[in-house]
Amino acid sequence: MNNGLLNYLIREPKEIKEQNPLLILIHGYGSNEEDLFSFATELPDDYYIISVQAPYQVPPYGFAWYSITFDADMNKFSDDNQAKASRDLLVDFIDEICEKYPIDSKNVNLIGFSQGAILSYAIGITYPEKVNKIVALSGYFHPEIMTPKTDLNEYKHLKIFSSHGSVDQVIPVEWSRKTPEYLKAYNIPCEYHEYPVGHGVAPQNFYDFKSFLLGYLKQN
């Protein structure tokens, strides 16, 4: 489906109420909206589940939220301007989806993987009023694409689940380990986990973040 901003897949709740919670799934670099949508059948029945496709095409079949380049020494660089544009595009998408479907705008939650996790953090810090809970899988905290609020009370409702593979060959686990410390500056509770996998989602990781979404938060 297309709402004018982004292509997406949707799983509607089994029982559509006056207002239902929303889960937005945000895929990683080179993937598409079908990737994380495989989680949909196992996620809570009362949620709208929407999986979005990134705007930039990555040949031959994938998409990205922003471009990544490497120099001659294989140092990695992100296009931060594209990342901020995608961050804002996703926030506009949240507004449009909340108008289109009977969604509780105070119960919008994000699950992001890799690039999607990096953007999820950026949305949470820049636009905390738009989200309730964030599940950030195999990503990291990238301050350069965030505009923090000066009033920390604007973060008091926000909760974050962060996880990473301990043998991730794409994004070093050391980058992810810094996240809980970053979040302390905003008084945002964070549940952090590591799993003995690479750049992917272990079954236990799925069960842990599902428990988090259902309201069981372990604060570090």
C-alpha positions, 0 to 999 in steps of 0.5 A, a space after each residue: 500500500 502507499 499513503 503518498 509518503 512511503 510504501 507499507 504493508 499492514 496487518 490490522 488488529 483482530 479486534 478494531 477498537 475506537 483506538 488501537 496501539 500501533 507498531 511500526 517496523 523499520 527495516 535495515 539497509 538493503 532490505 525492504 518492507 517484507 523483511 520485518 513483517 515476518 514478525 507480524 503474526 507473532 506480535 500482539 493481536 490488538 496492534 496495528 502492525 505496519 512495515 514501511 519501505 525506505 525511500 532510496 533504492 539499493 540495487 538490485 532489489 533493496 532499499 535504504 533510509 540513507 546512503 553509506 559510503 566507504 573510503 580507501 581505508 574502509 572507514 564508514 560514512 553515513 549521509 546524515 542529511 539523508 538520515 535526518 530527512 528520512 527521520 522526518 519522513 517517518 514522523 510525517 508518516 506516523 501522523 498520516 497513518 494515525 489520521 487514516 486508521 483508528 490509532 491511539 496517537 499516544 501509543 505509537 511504538 517502533 521496532 527498528 533493525 540496523 538503520 531502522 534502529 538508528 532512525 528509531 533512536 533519532 525519532 525518540 530523541 528528536 520527537 519524543 511526543 510521537 512515540 511510546 516505546 522503541 525496540 532498537 535491534 542491532 543499531 546504535 545511538 547516532 547523536 549527529 542526526 538528533 535534535 534533543 529537547 531541552 526539557 527532559 520532562 518530554 522524555 518521561 513516558 518513553 521506554 527503550 529496548 536495545 539489543 545487539 548480537 555479540 558477534 555482529 560483523 556489520 555493526 560492532 557491538 561496542 557501538 551498541 553498548 554505549 546506548 544505555 549511557 547515552 539514554 541516562 542523560 535523558 532519564 530514559 529507561 533502557 532494557 539492554 540485551 546481547 545475544 550470541 549471534 551476528 547481524 540478526 535477531 535471535 529467537 530469544 531476542 524476539 521473545 524478550 522484546 515482545 515481553 517488553 512491548 507487553 509491558 514488562 520492563 527491566 530497567 538498567 
